[in-house]
Amino acid sequence: MDEHPRTSVGEPESGAHSMMAVARPTLRQVFDEHAAFVWRTLRHLGVPEPDIEDSCQDVFVAIHRKLDGFEGRSSLKTWIYGICLRVASDRRRRAHVRRERLVAELPSRAVEPTQVDDYERGQARALLSALLDQLDDDKRAVFVLYEIEGLPMKEIAEVVGCPLQTAYSRLHAARKWVLAGAQRVRGQGQGS
Amino acid sequence: MSGDPTRLTDGSEAPEELRNLLSAAREDVPTESQLKRVATRLGPLLGGAAIGTAAGAGAASTSGATAGATGGMALGVKVGAALVAAGLVGGGAIWVATRGNAPPPAPLRSAPVAAPAPATPPAAHRLVVPPAASAAVEQQAKPAPQPSKPARPATAGDSAKKVAPPEASLLHSAQSALKTDPHRALALVEEHRRLYPHGALSQEREVIAIEALTRLGRTSEAQKKASDFKQRYPDSAHESKVGATVEGN
């Protein structure tokens, strides 16, 4: 998987890529380094699980089309995240129209004993998704980028295209929603 | 990082369950086979390997029957689409490597169509009903040429009948004809426009049309199209190509 050199693919910290000419990575390099991030990001941005693989492909096709135009003004990761946002938004809209229906409770299903870990992971994903689904797209993006992906707020504001203060406000509001949702879930768990 | 607030995972504001959820989410990466399948779909774009010989060639066999069924067919379309774009931007050589739509990767083709489990862990990750398998079936069962995504019409049972995606293959033919028979290229482009007015490759269609018109000496039409293109797709990656085509004439 890794027969290509990895010279400049890693995301430089903000500002570290300003003066030098941008040595653009190949699509293969971008894929090797960021595919897992793209996948995870799409998931947390609400792309339905069955659609993630297609969406991941959409992201890399878009990267392929635009890579020549990448100017290094933001980190590569930030730039890719912007593409993920657009792809996820589009995919969510289509999924919603097509088939998605939220349910009030986590579906239960029989699992093999050997799949317990996977099952638990799936339950955790479902729970997190349910919490994130409360948020509108703007708040969700800021929350995911900050709380899960660990980007600094300044970069997040660039990615989502809003002033820094607006990004802070969105994060604040998103946290309130998520914390309240988590408390509700906790209360339900204790009450049952 | 300056004035950024403490993250929920690092502070005490959030209950422990939520902190655990967020921490787990950071570690929640796709499986190797999932990534390999995507790599396989992207095959030629990732460095010229033919479809089926890329990293994912052997990956789909372990899990992913759903992905095998959908992916195998979506593959042709999407890679085809990407390749048209690649051919236009990068000079067209990629098409040679990708005629390859035709023989999709063996593991995808041989994956058991009815196998239920997607590659991802079993739970219903997004509280989506119906589950993944039926959603995939639903998607596969979409009737053929829909304008926006004509490339995904195939069902798992179609694998033997037609693998070349109509939208991509039309433009592939048009692109191939550009140098030797621009009249034909233009006709194919118009056929594409008729069948897929809002196709995924609309930009690429216009780029071919502009070049065909230029080659035919119909420069004012080419310039008009180029101008329309810039208006319609102001951020297109093909803009410089379009500019060079009409200005170079």
Contacts between the chains, C-beta under 8 A, distances in Angstrom:
chain1	res1	chain2	res2	distance
A	1	B	39	7.6
A	1	B	55	5.0
A	4	B	47	6.9
A	26	B	47	6.7
A	27	B	42	7.5
A	27	B	45	5.6
A	27	B	46	5.7
A	27	B	47	7.5
A	28	B	46	4.5
A	28	B	47	4.5
A	31	B	38	8.0
A	31	B	39	6.5
A	31	B	42	7.0
A	31	B	46	5.8
A	35	B	30	7.7
A	35	B	35	5.1
A	35	B	38	6.5
A	35	B	39	7.5
A	36	B	29	4.5
A	36	B	30	5.9
A	36	B	35	6.7
A	39	B	29	7.1
A	39	B	30	4.2
A	39	B	34	7.0
A	39	B	35	7.1
A	39	B	38	7.9
A	40	B	25	7.6
A	40	B	28	6.0
A	40	B	29	6.0
A	40	B	30	7.2
A	43	B	28	7.4
A	43	B	125	7.4
A	44	B	25	6.4
A	46	B	126	7.4
A	48	B	126	5.3
A	48	B	128	5.3
A	48	B	135	7.3
A	49	B	118	7.2
A	49	B	120	5.7
A	49	B	124	7.9
A	49	B	125	4.4
A	49	B	126	5.6
A	49	B	128	7.0
A	49	B	132	6.2
A	50	B	66	7.0
A	50	B	118	6.5
A	50	B	128	7.7
A	50	B	132	4.2
A	50	B	135	4.8
A	50	B	136	5.7
A	50	B	139	7.9
A	52	B	30	7.8
A	52	B	120	7.7
A	53	B	34	6.6
A	53	B	37	6.3
A	53	B	38	6.1
A	53	B	67	5.6
A	53	B	71	6.5
A	53	B	119	7.9
A	54	B	70	7.6
A	54	B	74	6.1
A	54	B	78	7.7
A	56	B	38	5.0
A	57	B	38	5.6
A	57	B	41	5.2
A	57	B	42	6.4
A	57	B	74	7.8
A	57	B	78	5.5
A	58	B	78	7.6
A	60	B	38	7.2
A	60	B	42	5.5
A	60	B	45	7.3
A	61	B	42	7.5
A	61	B	45	7.4
A	61	B	78	6.5
A	61	B	81	7.0
A	61	B	82	4.4
A	61	B	85	7.5
A	64	B	42	7.9
A	64	B	45	5.3
A	64	B	82	6.0
A	64	B	85	7.1
A	64	B	86	6.6
A	65	B	82	7.9
A	65	B	85	5.4
A	65	B	89	7.2
A	65	B	237	4.5
A	66	B	237	5.3
A	68	B	89	7.2
A	68	B	237	6.7
A	69	B	237	6.0
A	98	B	138	7.4
A	98	B	139	7.7
A	99	B	128	7.5
A	99	B	130	7.1
A	99	B	135	5.7
A	99	B	138	6.2
A	100	B	126	7.8
A	100	B	128	5.6
A	101	B	128	7.3
A	101	B	129	5.3
A	102	B	127	5.6
A	102	B	128	8.0
A	103	B	127	5.3
A	103	B	129	5.8
A	106	B	123	8.0
A	106	B	124	7.4
A	106	B	127	6.7
A	107	B	123	7.9
A	107	B	124	4.6
A	107	B	127	7.0
A	107	B	129	7.2
A	109	B	122	6.9
A	109	B	123	7.2
A	109	B	124	7.4
A	111	B	122	5.9
A	115	B	121	7.4
A	115	B	122	5.8
A	118	B	121	3.5
A	118	B	122	5.8
A	118	B	123	7.4
A	119	B	121	6.9
A	119	B	122	5.8
A	119	B	123	5.5
A	121	B	24	7.3
A	121	B	28	6.8
A	121	B	121	5.3
A	121	B	123	7.4
A	122	B	120	7.8
A	122	B	121	4.5
A	122	B	122	5.8
A	122	B	123	2.2
A	122	B	124	7.1
A	122	B	125	5.5
A	123	B	123	5.3
A	124	B	20	8.0
A	124	B	21	5.8
A	124	B	24	5.3
A	124	B	25	7.8
A	124	B	28	8.0
A	125	B	25	7.7
A	125	B	28	6.7
A	125	B	121	7.9
A	125	B	123	6.9
A	125	B	125	4.2
A	125	B	126	7.6
A	126	B	123	5.9
A	126	B	124	6.0
A	126	B	125	5.4
A	126	B	126	6.6
A	126	B	127	5.5
A	127	B	21	6.3
A	128	B	21	4.9
A	128	B	22	7.6
A	128	B	25	5.7
A	129	B	125	6.4
A	129	B	126	4.8
A	129	B	127	6.6
A	130	B	127	5.9
A	131	B	18	7.8
A	131	B	21	7.7
A	133	B	126	7.9
A	133	B	127	7.9
A	146	B	4	7.6
A	146	B	7	6.9
A	147	B	7	5.8
A	147	B	8	5.4
A	147	B	9	7.1
A	147	B	22	5.5
A	148	B	22	6.0
A	148	B	25	4.9
A	148	B	26	5.7
A	149	B	26	7.7
A	150	B	7	7.2
A	150	B	26	7.5
A	152	B	1	5.1
A	152	B	4	6.0
A	153	B	3	7.9
A	153	B	4	4.8
A	171	B	5	7.4
A	175	B	8	6.9
A	175	B	13	7.8
A	178	B	18	7.1
A	179	B	13	7.1
A	179	B	14	6.1
A	179	B	15	8.0
A	179	B	18	7.2
A	182	B	14	6.8
A	182	B	15	5.7
A	182	B	17	6.5
A	182	B	18	4.2
A	182	B	21	7.9
A	183	B	15	7.1
A	185	B	17	7.6
A	186	B	15	6.0
A	186	B	17	6.4
